[in-house]
Amino acid sequence: MSRKICFPFIGDSLGGSHISSLLLISELKNQNYKTRIVLHQKGKLSNFLDNKKIKYDLLKIKKFPSKGPYFFKVLIFMITNFFTIRNFLKKEKIEIIHGNDLKVNLIWSFSSIQMSKFIWHQRNIIKKNSLLQVLILIFSSHIIVISETVLNCFIKFLKSKSSIIYNPVEKVKISKNLTSKKFFSIAFIGKDKKEKGFDIFIQITNHFKKNCNIKFNAYGFKKKILEKNYNFISNEFTNINKILSKNDLLIAPSRREGFGRSLIEFAMAEKKILASNIEAHKEIKQKFAKIILLKNKAEYFIKKINENKISQAKITQNNITKLSPKLHTNNVIKIYKKLN
């Protein structure tokens, strides 16, 4: 008999981690596992699920405190939501919680003590001296990391209870007739944050401001940025196939990344890619795709774009099966079955 598995999310955003989680949930259902999606608020994720006609529960919680030291805010957040989560777990008889978001992981792992098993799915790099490492060690039943890059940031005790399972990536389907012939279109995918290299992206777009042959598109912002203020068109995160169809080149100047699924997707479509030479991107180049890595400064991206000699990215066929949604799900199920 399959166990009841809950996937909680805040619900205010939509990105690569949500896509990976939904692929896993879909495959679990295909294998007759009982899954529950829980959102804490309406937003981009609920809109996406509504459009896809995917069912979910709405469980409102108290918001993350805006004032005070970080440790204090975390503690208050966990305590004030304890009984709300606890009562839901008891009522719905949830056996396994699969957390994919930091804030969700903190409150659900704490609330699940002595009641449900908690899978902590770590997708981002964290500092080795971080309090978070201790919290993960205490409150998780098992840890899934999305790359060796993420695993290597863990302390020794965390590594011993962790498994590497790469993100699932579906085969892409692009409509070539949608690709613009008038412009050379360049995409940036990620939040408008420094860790994603948004400031570098701005420097690049400013350099090509007077070049009428190049068009910049940015995807994934929480708020729409007015085009008149910048030299690009901002878009909410949308279907990756639409992004691939409209763009010729992906620039990924991230400073911190756990993996980078958009690099894989652009490589699958044999599009051009320029990415920062951070560890996560090096891992992708070594194992999954032939891509161009650069020193993470705007001048190096600008120089490469000006040269106009960027080769198409290629997938490493021998390893790409490691990213299949079915294999990903089978590896996760193995972990579920080991939880007593």
The 8 nearest C-alpha neighbors of each residue, nearest first, counted from 0:
[[1, 2, 32, 31, 3, 33, 336, 30],
 [2, 0, 32, 3, 33, 31, 4, 30],
 [3, 1, 4, 94, 33, 0, 32, 95],
 [2, 4, 33, 93, 94, 34, 95, 1],
 [5, 3, 95, 34, 96, 33, 93, 94],
 [4, 6, 35, 96, 34, 36, 97, 95],
 [5, 7, 36, 97, 35, 37, 96, 98],
 [8, 6, 37, 36, 38, 98, 5, 103],
 [9, 7, 38, 10, 37, 103, 39, 100],
 [8, 10, 39, 38, 11, 40, 103, 7],
 [11, 9, 44, 38, 8, 40, 42, 12],
 [10, 12, 42, 43, 9, 44, 41, 40],
 [13, 11, 43, 10, 44, 14, 42, 221],
 [12, 14, 44, 43, 17, 236, 11, 15],
 [15, 13, 17, 16, 18, 12, 236, 219],
 [14, 16, 18, 17, 19, 260, 13, 261],
 [17, 15, 19, 18, 14, 20, 99, 122],
 [16, 18, 20, 19, 15, 14, 21, 13],
 [17, 19, 15, 21, 20, 16, 22, 14],
 [20, 18, 16, 22, 17, 21, 167, 166],
 [21, 19, 17, 23, 22, 18, 16, 24],
 [20, 22, 24, 18, 23, 19, 25, 17],
 [21, 23, 25, 19, 20, 24, 18, 26],
 [22, 24, 20, 26, 21, 25, 328, 27],
 [25, 23, 21, 27, 26, 22, 20, 28],
 [24, 26, 22, 28, 23, 27, 21, 29],
 [25, 27, 29, 23, 28, 24, 22, 328],
 [28, 26, 24, 30, 32, 29, 25, 23],
 [27, 29, 31, 32, 30, 25, 26, 24],
 [30, 28, 26, 27, 31, 25, 32, 24],
 [29, 31, 27, 28, 32, 26, 25, 33],
 [32, 30, 28, 29, 27, 33, 1, 26],
 [31, 33, 28, 27, 1, 30, 34, 2],
 [34, 32, 3, 4, 31, 2, 28, 1],
 [33, 35, 4, 5, 3, 32, 36, 24],
 [36, 34, 5, 6, 4, 37, 55, 33],
 [35, 37, 55, 6, 7, 5, 56, 34],
 [36, 38, 7, 56, 55, 57, 6, 8],
 [39, 37, 8, 57, 10, 9, 40, 7],
 [40, 38, 59, 9, 58, 57, 10, 60],
 [41, 39, 10, 38, 9, 59, 42, 11],
 [40, 42, 45, 10, 11, 39, 43, 38],
 [43, 41, 11, 45, 44, 10, 46, 40],
 [42, 44, 46, 12, 11, 45, 13, 47],
 [43, 45, 47, 10, 13, 46, 42, 12],
 [46, 44, 48, 47, 42, 41, 43, 49],
 [47, 45, 49, 43, 44, 48, 42, 50],
 [46, 48, 44, 50, 45, 49, 43, 51],
 [49, 47, 53, 51, 45, 50, 46, 52],
 [48, 50, 52, 46, 51, 47, 45, 53],
 [51, 49, 47, 52, 48, 46, 53, 45],
 [50, 52, 48, 49, 53, 47, 46, 54],
 [53, 51, 49, 50, 48, 54, 47, 55],
 [54, 52, 48, 51, 49, 55, 50, 47],
 [55, 53, 52, 48, 56, 36, 49, 35],
 [54, 56, 36, 37, 53, 57, 35, 38],
 [57, 55, 37, 38, 36, 58, 54, 35],
 [56, 58, 38, 39, 37, 59, 40, 55],
 [59, 57, 39, 38, 56, 60, 37, 40],
 [58, 60, 39, 40, 57, 61, 38, 83],
 [61, 59, 80, 39, 62, 58, 83, 40],
 [60, 62, 80, 63, 79, 59, 76, 64],
 [61, 63, 64, 60, 76, 65, 80, 59],
 [62, 64, 76, 65, 61, 72, 73, 102],
 [65, 63, 72, 66, 62, 76, 75, 67],
 [64, 66, 63, 67, 72, 62, 69, 68],
 [67, 65, 64, 68, 72, 69, 71, 63],
 [66, 68, 72, 69, 71, 65, 64, 70],
 [69, 67, 71, 70, 72, 66, 73, 65],
 [68, 70, 72, 71, 73, 67, 66, 74],
 [71, 69, 73, 72, 68, 74, 130, 67],
 [70, 72, 74, 68, 69, 73, 75, 67],
 [73, 71, 69, 75, 74, 70, 64, 76],
 [74, 72, 76, 70, 71, 75, 69, 77],
 [73, 75, 71, 77, 76, 72, 70, 78],
 [74, 76, 78, 72, 77, 73, 79, 71],
 [77, 75, 73, 74, 79, 63, 78, 72],
 [76, 78, 106, 74, 75, 80, 79, 81],
 [77, 79, 81, 75, 80, 76, 74, 106],
 [80, 78, 76, 81, 77, 75, 61, 82],
 [81, 79, 83, 78, 77, 82, 60, 76],
 [80, 82, 110, 78, 84, 83, 79, 85],
 [81, 83, 85, 84, 86, 80, 110, 79],
 [84, 82, 80, 86, 85, 81, 87, 60],
 [85, 83, 87, 82, 86, 81, 110, 88],
 [84, 86, 82, 88, 87, 110, 83, 81],
 [85, 87, 89, 88, 83, 84, 82, 90],
 [88, 86, 90, 84, 85, 89, 91, 83],
 [89, 87, 93, 85, 91, 86, 90, 92],
 [88, 90, 92, 86, 87, 91, 85, 93],
 [89, 91, 87, 88, 92, 86, 93, 85],
 [90, 92, 88, 93, 89, 87, 86, 3],
 [93, 91, 89, 90, 88, 94, 3, 87],
 [92, 94, 88, 3, 91, 95, 4, 115],
 [93, 95, 115, 3, 116, 4, 2, 92],
 [96, 94, 116, 4, 115, 117, 93, 5],
 [97, 95, 5, 117, 4, 118, 6, 116],
 [96, 98, 118, 6, 5, 117, 95, 119],
 [99, 97, 104, 119, 120, 100, 118, 96],
 [98, 100, 120, 97, 119, 104, 121, 101],
 [99, 101, 103, 102, 104, 98, 8, 120],
 [102, 100, 104, 103, 105, 99, 98, 121],
 [103, 101, 105, 104, 100, 106, 9, 63],
 [102, 104, 100, 101, 105, 106, 107, 8],
 [105, 103, 101, 98, 107, 102, 108, 106],
 [104, 106, 102, 103, 108, 107, 101, 109],
 [105, 107, 77, 109, 103, 108, 104, 110],
 [108, 106, 110, 104, 109, 105, 103, 111],
 [107, 109, 111, 138, 110, 104, 105, 106],
 [110, 108, 106, 107, 111, 112, 138, 105],
 [111, 109, 107, 81, 85, 108, 112, 106],
 [110, 112, 115, 108, 114, 109, 107, 113],
 [111, 113, 114, 110, 109, 115, 108, 138],
 [114, 112, 111, 115, 116, 110, 109, 108],
 [113, 115, 111, 112, 116, 94, 88, 89],
 [116, 114, 94, 111, 95, 117, 113, 93],
 [117, 115, 95, 140, 96, 94, 118, 111],
 [116, 118, 96, 140, 139, 95, 108, 97],
 [119, 117, 97, 141, 142, 140, 96, 139],
 [118, 120, 142, 98, 139, 121, 143, 117],
 [121, 119, 143, 99, 98, 142, 144, 118],
 [122, 120, 144, 123, 119, 143, 99, 145],
 [123, 121, 257, 145, 144, 120, 149, 124],
 [124, 122, 257, 121, 256, 149, 125, 255],
 [123, 125, 149, 257, 152, 256, 126, 255],
 [126, 124, 152, 123, 127, 129, 153, 132],
 [125, 127, 129, 128, 152, 124, 153, 132],
 [128, 126, 129, 152, 153, 154, 125, 132],
 [129, 127, 126, 130, 132, 131, 154, 125],
 [128, 130, 131, 126, 127, 132, 125, 133],
 [131, 129, 132, 133, 134, 128, 70, 127],
 [130, 132, 134, 129, 133, 135, 125, 126],
 [133, 131, 135, 130, 134, 129, 136, 127],
 [132, 134, 136, 131, 130, 135, 137, 129],
 [135, 133, 131, 137, 136, 132, 138, 130],
 [136, 134, 132, 133, 138, 137, 139, 131],
 [135, 137, 133, 134, 138, 157, 139, 132],
 [138, 136, 134, 135, 139, 133, 140, 132],
 [137, 139, 108, 135, 136, 134, 109, 140],
 [140, 138, 117, 141, 135, 119, 136, 118],
 [141, 139, 117, 116, 118, 138, 142, 338],
 [140, 142, 118, 139, 160, 161, 119, 143],
 [143, 141, 161, 119, 118, 120, 160, 162],
 [142, 144, 120, 162, 161, 163, 121, 119],
 [145, 143, 163, 121, 146, 120, 122, 162],
 [144, 146, 165, 164, 122, 163, 166, 143],
 [147, 145, 148, 149, 144, 163, 165, 258],
 [146, 148, 150, 149, 151, 163, 145, 144],
 [147, 149, 146, 151, 150, 279, 278, 257],
 [148, 150, 124, 146, 147, 151, 152, 257],
 [151, 149, 147, 152, 148, 153, 144, 146],
 [150, 152, 148, 153, 149, 147, 154, 158],
 [151, 153, 150, 149, 127, 125, 124, 126],
 [154, 152, 151, 150, 157, 127, 158, 155],
 [153, 155, 157, 156, 127, 158, 152, 132],
 [156, 154, 158, 157, 153, 159, 151, 160],
 [155, 157, 159, 158, 154, 160, 136, 153],
 [158, 156, 159, 155, 154, 160, 153, 136],
 [157, 159, 161, 155, 160, 156, 153, 154],
 [158, 160, 157, 156, 161, 155, 162, 154],
 [159, 161, 158, 157, 141, 142, 162, 156],
 [162, 160, 142, 158, 143, 159, 141, 157],
 [163, 161, 143, 144, 164, 142, 160, 158],
 [164, 162, 144, 145, 146, 143, 165, 161],
 [165, 163, 145, 144, 162, 143, 166, 327],
 [164, 166, 145, 146, 322, 163, 167, 327],
 [165, 167, 145, 322, 19, 168, 164, 327],
 [168, 166, 324, 322, 323, 19, 327, 165],
 [169, 167, 322, 323, 324, 166, 170, 260],
 [168, 170, 171, 323, 167, 324, 322, 264],
 [171, 169, 168, 172, 267, 264, 323, 268],
 [170, 172, 240, 169, 173, 268, 264, 267],
 [173, 171, 240, 170, 174, 268, 243, 244],
 [172, 174, 240, 244, 175, 243, 171, 241],
 [175, 173, 176, 244, 177, 172, 178, 240],
 [176, 174, 177, 178, 173, 244, 245, 179],
 [175, 177, 174, 178, 244, 179, 173, 180],
 [178, 176, 175, 244, 174, 245, 179, 173],
 [179, 177, 245, 244, 175, 176, 180, 246],
 [178, 180, 181, 182, 177, 245, 183, 184],
 [181, 179, 182, 178, 183, 177, 176, 184],
 [180, 182, 179, 183, 212, 213, 184, 178],
 [183, 181, 212, 213, 180, 184, 179, 214],
 [182, 184, 213, 212, 214, 247, 185, 181],
 [183, 185, 246, 214, 247, 182, 215, 213],
 [186, 184, 248, 215, 246, 249, 247, 216],
 [187, 185, 249, 216, 217, 215, 246, 248],
 [186, 188, 217, 250, 249, 218, 216, 251],
 [189, 187, 218, 217, 219, 186, 190, 251],
 [190, 188, 219, 218, 195, 191, 187, 220],
 [189, 191, 220, 192, 219, 195, 188, 221],
 [190, 192, 197, 220, 189, 193, 195, 196],
 [193, 191, 190, 195, 194, 197, 196, 198],
 [192, 194, 196, 195, 197, 198, 191, 254],
 [195, 193, 254, 196, 192, 255, 253, 197],
 [196, 194, 253, 193, 192, 197, 254, 189],
 [197, 195, 253, 252, 193, 199, 194, 198],
 [196, 198, 200, 191, 199, 193, 192, 195],
 [199, 197, 201, 200, 196, 193, 202, 192],
 [200, 198, 202, 196, 297, 201, 197, 203],
 [199, 201, 197, 203, 198, 202, 204, 196],
 [202, 200, 198, 204, 199, 203, 205, 197],
 [203, 201, 199, 205, 200, 204, 297, 206],
 [202, 204, 200, 206, 201, 205, 297, 301],
 [205, 203, 201, 207, 206, 202, 230, 208],
 [206, 204, 208, 202, 203, 207, 201, 230],
 [205, 207, 203, 204, 208, 202, 301, 209],
 [206, 208, 210, 204, 205, 209, 203, 213],
 [209, 207, 205, 206, 210, 204, 230, 211],
 [208, 210, 207, 211, 206, 205, 212, 213],
 [211, 209, 207, 212, 208, 213, 214, 206],
 [210, 212, 213, 209, 214, 182, 208, 207],
 [211, 213, 182, 210, 183, 214, 181, 184],
 [214, 212, 183, 182, 211, 184, 210, 215],
 [213, 215, 184, 183, 182, 185, 212, 216],
 [216, 214, 231, 185, 184, 186, 232, 213],
 [215, 217, 186, 232, 231, 233, 185, 187],
 [218, 216, 187, 233, 186, 188, 234, 232],
 [219, 217, 234, 188, 236, 235, 233, 220],
 [218, 220, 236, 235, 189, 190, 188, 234],
 [219, 221, 190, 222, 235, 218, 191, 223],
 [222, 220, 219, 223, 12, 235, 190, 191],
 [223, 221, 220, 224, 235, 219, 234, 233],
 [222, 224, 233, 225, 220, 221, 234, 235],
 [225, 223, 233, 222, 226, 228, 220, 232],
 [224, 226, 227, 228, 223, 229, 233, 232],
 [225, 227, 229, 228, 232, 231, 224, 230],
 [228, 226, 225, 229, 230, 231, 224, 232],
 [229, 227, 226, 225, 230, 224, 231, 232],
 [228, 230, 226, 227, 231, 225, 201, 205],
 [229, 231, 204, 208, 205, 226, 228, 232],
 [232, 230, 215, 216, 229, 226, 233, 217],
 [231, 233, 216, 226, 217, 215, 234, 230],
 [234, 232, 217, 224, 218, 216, 223, 231],
 [233, 235, 218, 217, 236, 219, 232, 223],
 [234, 236, 219, 218, 220, 237, 233, 221],
 [237, 235, 219, 218, 234, 14, 13, 238],
 [236, 238, 235, 239, 241, 242, 218, 219],
 [237, 239, 240, 241, 242, 236, 243, 235],
 [240, 238, 242, 241, 243, 237, 171, 264],
 [239, 241, 243, 173, 242, 238, 172, 244],
 [242, 240, 244, 239, 243, 238, 245, 173],
 [243, 241, 239, 245, 240, 244, 246, 238],
 [244, 242, 240, 241, 246, 245, 239, 173],
 [243, 245, 241, 178, 173, 242, 177, 174],
 [244, 246, 178, 242, 243, 177, 241, 179],
 [247, 245, 184, 243, 185, 244, 248, 186],
 [246, 248, 184, 270, 185, 271, 183, 249],
 [247, 249, 271, 185, 272, 246, 270, 186],
 [250, 248, 186, 272, 185, 187, 273, 271],
 [249, 251, 273, 187, 274, 272, 186, 252],
 [250, 252, 274, 253, 275, 273, 249, 187],
 [251, 253, 196, 275, 274, 295, 250, 195],
 [254, 252, 195, 196, 255, 251, 194, 275],
 [253, 255, 194, 195, 196, 252, 277, 256],
 [256, 254, 194, 253, 195, 257, 124, 277],
 [255, 257, 258, 279, 123, 253, 259, 254],
 [256, 258, 123, 122, 149, 279, 124, 148],
 [257, 259, 279, 256, 146, 260, 145, 280],
 [260, 258, 261, 262, 256, 257, 280, 279],
 [259, 261, 263, 262, 258, 264, 15, 168],
 [262, 260, 264, 263, 259, 265, 188, 15],
 [263, 261, 265, 260, 264, 259, 266, 272],
 [262, 264, 266, 260, 261, 265, 267, 288],
 [263, 265, 261, 267, 266, 262, 260, 268],
 [266, 264, 268, 262, 270, 267, 263, 261],
 [265, 267, 269, 312, 263, 313, 268, 264],
 [268, 266, 264, 269, 265, 314, 263, 171],
 [267, 269, 265, 266, 270, 264, 171, 243],
 [270, 268, 266, 312, 267, 311, 313, 265],
 [269, 271, 265, 311, 268, 312, 266, 247],
 [270, 272, 311, 248, 312, 310, 247, 249],
 [273, 271, 249, 248, 290, 250, 291, 312],
 [274, 272, 250, 291, 292, 249, 251, 293],
 [275, 273, 251, 292, 252, 250, 293, 291],
 [276, 274, 252, 295, 293, 292, 277, 294],
 [275, 277, 292, 293, 294, 280, 281, 274],
 [276, 278, 280, 275, 279, 281, 254, 255],
 [279, 277, 281, 280, 282, 148, 276, 256],
 [280, 278, 258, 282, 281, 148, 277, 257],
 [281, 279, 283, 282, 278, 277, 276, 284],
 [282, 280, 278, 284, 283, 279, 285, 276],
 [283, 281, 285, 279, 280, 284, 286, 278],
 [282, 284, 280, 287, 286, 281, 285, 288],
 [285, 283, 288, 281, 282, 289, 286, 287],
 [284, 286, 282, 283, 281, 287, 288, 289],
 [287, 285, 283, 284, 282, 318, 288, 315],
 [286, 288, 315, 283, 284, 314, 318, 319],
 [289, 287, 314, 284, 315, 313, 290, 283],
 [288, 290, 313, 312, 284, 314, 315, 291],
 [291, 289, 312, 288, 284, 272, 292, 273],
 [290, 292, 273, 272, 274, 293, 289, 312],
 [291, 293, 274, 276, 275, 273, 290, 294],
 [294, 292, 275, 276, 295, 274, 299, 291],
 [295, 293, 296, 276, 275, 299, 292, 300],
 [294, 296, 275, 293, 252, 276, 297, 299],
 [295, 297, 298, 299, 294, 199, 300, 252],
 [296, 298, 300, 199, 299, 203, 301, 202],
 [297, 299, 301, 296, 300, 302, 203, 202],
 [300, 298, 302, 301, 297, 296, 303, 294],
 [299, 301, 303, 297, 302, 298, 304, 296],
 [302, 300, 298, 304, 299, 303, 297, 305],
 [301, 303, 299, 305, 300, 304, 298, 306],
 [302, 304, 306, 300, 305, 301, 299, 307],
 [303, 305, 301, 307, 306, 302, 300, 309],
 [306, 304, 302, 307, 303, 301, 308, 300],
 [305, 307, 303, 308, 304, 302, 309, 301],
 [306, 308, 305, 304, 309, 303, 302, 310],
 [309, 307, 306, 310, 303, 304, 305, 311],
 [308, 310, 307, 271, 311, 303, 304, 306],
 [309, 311, 308, 271, 312, 291, 272, 290],
 [312, 310, 271, 270, 269, 313, 309, 272],
 [311, 313, 266, 269, 290, 289, 271, 270],
 [314, 312, 289, 266, 288, 269, 311, 315],
 [313, 315, 288, 266, 316, 267, 287, 289],
 [316, 314, 287, 288, 317, 318, 319, 313],
 [315, 317, 319, 318, 314, 320, 287, 288],
 [318, 316, 315, 319, 320, 287, 314, 286],
 [319, 317, 320, 316, 321, 287, 315, 286],
 [318, 320, 321, 316, 322, 287, 317, 315],
 [319, 321, 322, 323, 318, 317, 316, 326],
 [322, 320, 319, 323, 318, 326, 165, 327],
 [321, 323, 167, 320, 168, 319, 165, 166],
 [322, 324, 320, 167, 326, 325, 321, 168],
 [325, 323, 167, 327, 326, 328, 168, 322],
 [324, 326, 328, 327, 323, 329, 26, 167],
 [327, 325, 329, 328, 323, 324, 330, 321],
 [326, 328, 324, 330, 325, 329, 167, 323],
 [329, 327, 331, 325, 326, 330, 23, 332],
 [330, 328, 326, 332, 331, 327, 325, 333],
 [331, 329, 333, 327, 328, 332, 326, 334],
 [330, 332, 328, 334, 333, 329, 327, 335],
 [333, 331, 335, 329, 334, 330, 328, 336],
 [334, 332, 330, 336, 331, 335, 329, 337],
 [333, 335, 337, 331, 332, 336, 338, 330],
 [336, 334, 332, 338, 333, 337, 331, 95],
 [335, 337, 333, 334, 338, 332, 339, 331],
 [338, 336, 334, 335, 339, 333, 332, 141],
 [339, 337, 335, 336, 334, 116, 140, 141],
 [338, 337, 336, 116, 335, 140, 94, 115]]
